[in-house]
Amino acid sequence: MSSTTAGAIALGLYVTYIVWAFGVRTVLQYRRTGSTGFHGVSGRPGTVEWWAGVLFGIALVLGLLAPAAQWSALVTPVPVLDHTALQLIGTVLVATGFAATVVAQLGMGASWRIGVDEGERTALVTTGTFALVRNPVFTAMISGATGLTLLAPNLLAIIGLVALITAVELQVRVVEEPYLLRTHGETYRAYTARVGRFLPAIGRLTTDVL
């Protein structure tokens, strides 16, 4: 397919994802709990926690701009990645990754949050997709973002993917894991010892790591 067509498809998939994963999910969360689930960026400006939130925001914006710019022919694909086979693989990754994101979000129930509130205690979810990996939402998001990058492989998309992966690594390792350990103690420690961080059996933590 042409690069502009690929950009249009990527843009449509991304907008659909944003509407469902953030818009619809936020409405459902508010109706169920009276809270949107958004806690914003953690930490003071310049800290690692703050950069995790900023990079995540940049990744979301570039996820929209990259396919839109390619559809409008404002940017062109990186030649080495501009192949029909990679576009097809990307389409599959986008569809499955974004669907898995929504499924994992729904599996969190009332515990779904974006960001961390130190004064809040939610239930630790360890069932469903969370029995396979500790961060299935982030795993699915990265899979979908990788698909978008293959579908519309321009420089903006690549920068956005790198920003997302960096943001997720910082958010999970520096913000969420320490918070969950403080909140859930030995229950969370045991969970991290048996379930991988982003992939099954990979990234399990021992008691001397946490």
JOQUIQUI-V928159 format. One line per field, one symbol per residue. psi: psi as a letter, one per 40 degrees, with the letter a starting at -180 (. if undefined). A space follows every 50 residues. Layout:
BEGIN
psi->???
END
This chain:
BEGIN
psi->iiddddddddddddddddddddcdddddddddeeideheahiiiheiddd dddddddddddddddddddddefdiiihddegiddddddddddddddddd dddddddebeehihihhdeihiihheibdeedidgddddddddddddddd dggiddddddddddddddddddddcddddddddebddddddddehiddih eheiiided.
END
